[in-house]
Amino acid sequence: MALEDDLRNLSRIPFFSALEPDARRLIAFSGETRILRAGDILFRRNEPSDCGYVLLSGSIVMDSRDDGGGDLEVSAPYSLIGELALISATKRPATAIARQPSTVLKITRHLFHRVLQEYPASAMALRQMLALRLGDFVGDLDRLREQWSDQ
């Protein structure tokens, strides 16, 4: 896939759309493209995470129990898988399996932190976006707490 295609695809993802075009360009240029066959495992549940993946084509299923019978979530093209791993060290909550031939762009945490250092305006925009999302999440939790307390 051409660099311009990768840039266009990154801008479709809300997490990356907050970044300046040159910041996205650095990610697209420096990320590693991986091609997966159907059934290939991208990563396993409980593995340490050091990167996120942008699904460029195909589909990835997330299996939280590693047996195919757990909570299954399918990621479609232009999804960001492992968003939190770009910011902080975590463990993978599920096993990611290619459901069909798929292509991903691997973005290491080191690369992402470099982008935030080199593009402080992008870092600030991302911080603001994440603060809004966190506020929405806290509001959702408050509403759930109220619902539970009413029962």
Buried (B, 14 or more C-beta within 10 A) or exposed (E): EEEEEBBBBBBEBEBBEBBBEEBBBBBBEBBEEBEBEEEBEBBEBEEEBBBBBBBBBBBBBBBBEBEEEBEBBEBEBBBBBBBEBBBEEBEBEBBBBBBEBBBBBBBBBEBBEBBBEEBEEBBEBBEEBBEEEEEEEEEEEEEEEEEEEEE
